[in-house]
Amino acid sequence: MSDEPESVSASRGVTPDSLLHTGGSDNPSAEDLVLASGRDLTPKNLQWAERRLAREGRSAIDKTLP
């Protein structure tokens, strides 16, 4: 185990904890869901994502991402 804290300075190439976030407090867009699912941004896929978000809310993206 290292004596260094979990978060080391940005000069060492590690993102400081204050800049890390999960995004759990924001509302995903249809574009977010399409991209998270690995699909292309097409009108058809955006409509699919809008329907899924309307039906499932934030959990739609939570179910898509590992």
Contacts in CASP RR format, 6 or more apart in sequence:
PFRMAT RR
TARGET T0000
AUTHOR 0000-0000-0000
METHOD contacts of the structure
MODEL  1
MSDEPESVSASRGVTPDSLLHTGGSDNPSAEDLVLASGRDLTPKNLQWAE
RRLAREGRSAIDKTLP
6 17 0 8 1.000
7 14 0 8 1.000
7 16 0 8 1.000
7 17 0 8 1.000
8 14 0 8 1.000
9 16 0 8 1.000
10 16 0 8 1.000
24 58 0 8 1.000
27 58 0 8 1.000
28 36 0 8 1.000
28 53 0 8 1.000
28 58 0 8 1.000
28 60 0 8 1.000
28 61 0 8 1.000
29 53 0 8 1.000
30 46 0 8 1.000
30 49 0 8 1.000
30 50 0 8 1.000
30 53 0 8 1.000
31 41 0 8 1.000
31 46 0 8 1.000
31 49 0 8 1.000
32 61 0 8 1.000
33 49 0 8 1.000
33 52 0 8 1.000
33 53 0 8 1.000
33 60 0 8 1.000
33 61 0 8 1.000
33 64 0 8 1.000
34 40 0 8 1.000
34 41 0 8 1.000
34 45 0 8 1.000
34 46 0 8 1.000
34 48 0 8 1.000
34 49 0 8 1.000
35 41 0 8 1.000
36 61 0 8 1.000
36 64 0 8 1.000
36 65 0 8 1.000
37 49 0 8 1.000
37 64 0 8 1.000
39 45 0 8 1.000
49 60 0 8 1.000
52 60 0 8 1.000
53 60 0 8 1.000
53 61 0 8 1.000
56 63 0 8 1.000
END
